[in-house]
């Protein structure tokens, strides 16, 4: 029965895609590492909060906060280095899956921190997982980055179309107002009308008749 319950101290199957080491070398680094990767943090969680929680398992060497590579603000992850590996293992057992700042955090054994790994790798500057997220998460910046980009793009297009003073011919965008379309339609109808002096100056629409009917009207019955 105990085999059915996964241990909280098990190493993650996640592997750093930028690592150039082989699978065997990567496993060896994990076997002797005293560094933890901490994920699912709130953007508002401070380094002091992380230190207070993780110091319960042992003496911490340093904490490296994950940052947005453009804004240089926290983006939801960090690295925690202990002096001793056993402290890192204890943290995997007792801290992994607990709540910090009202969020369930996850910890994974990490092969070791290297310069640059604290910067988000997403196109928007943060973590990739936040770019593909389609739900609203207040603790991680609201909507996912892709949805925010689409919203900004639509806003820019709307502002651009609304600044047009003349609607291009053939335009069918919903951004154009109905009043503008109606005015253009009425203008075309006026162009098809001209003054007819035989009707007291009223505007009449030109009606092209079939030439066959005009010729039949000009022929008298005697010609038959």
C-alpha positions, -999 to +999 in steps of 0.1 A: +000+000+000+029+024+008+042+019-028+011+036-042+018+069-024+046+089-042+072+103-019+074+141-016+112+138-016+115+123-051+134+143-076+115+159-104+116+145-140+121+181-152+154+188-168+170+221-177+168+223-215+198+245-217+220+220-199+247+205-222+255+176-199+246+140-206+218+122-187+243+103-166+262+135-157+230+152-149+219+124-125+253+126-108+249+163-102+214+158-087+228+131-064+252+155-047+233+187-051+221+209-021+202+233-043+164+234-047+143+249-075+111+265-060+082+271-083+046+284-084+055+314-062+034+345-062+050+375-080+045+393-047+063+368-024+095+384-010+129+369-003+124+373+034+092+351+033+111+324+014+140+325+039+117+323+069+100+291+056+130+273+041+153+281+070+132+257+092+149+228+074+185+240+077+210+268+072+206+285+039+236+296+019+218+319-005+185+325-022+184+336-059+151+351-070+138+344-105+134+377-124+116+389-155+145+394-180+131+427-192+115+442-161+139+427-136+109+420-112+101+386-095+083+362-119+073+333-097+103+311-090+136+310-071+166+288-062+174+280-026+210+268-018+217+249+014+251+243+029+243+206+033+225+182+010+205+166+038+189+199+046+177+201+009+163+166+012+145+174+044+130+204+027+117+182-002+100+161+024+085+187+047+081+219+027+072+207-008+035+209-014+029+234+014+014+269+012+034+300+010+017+334+005-016+315-001-001+294-029+009+257-030+046+257-039+066+229-053+103+221-048+126+201-070+162+190-066+183+211-089+218+202-103+231+237-092+226+273-100+245+290-128+246+326-138+216+335-160+193+308-148+174+333-127+160+351-157+127+341-173+129+323-206+095+333-220+092+356-250+075+382-228+104+380-202+087+358-176+083+321-173+071+301-203+043+285-183+027+319-178+026+326-215+005+295-222-018+299-192-054+307-202-069+314-167-068+344-145-042+342-117-039+374-096-008+362-079+010+357-112+002+388-131-034+382-140-041+367-175-015+348-194+010+367-214-004+356-248-038+367-238-025+401-227-006+405-260-038+397-280-058+422-259-032+449-265-031+442-302-069+444-305-068+477-286-042+492-309-062+481-340-094+495-326-077+529-319-061+529-354-094+522-372-113+548-351-088+575-361-097+570-398-116+600-412-124+582-445-135+546-446-116+527-474-138+512-502-147+476-495-139+477-458-161+454-438-145+457-404-168+459-374-148+489-361-164+512-386-195+529-373-228+523-389-234+560-393-204+564-415-215+535-437-250+548-440-237+582-451-216+567-478-245+546-490-268+577-492-241+595-511-240+569-538-278+571-542-276+608-546-250+604-574-274+582-593-300+609-593-301+641-615-323+670-621-353+665-644-368+698-656-399+681-670-410+671-634-406+705-617-370+701-608-375+669-588-347+643-587-356+611-605-336+580-607-324+571-643-342+540-656-327+524-686-354+508-708-350+479-731-344+493-767-369+468-781-397+484-762-387+519-774-387+508-811-421+490-807-436+522-793-424+543-823-440+519-849-476+527-857-503+501-864-505+512-901-469+500-907-480+465-900 
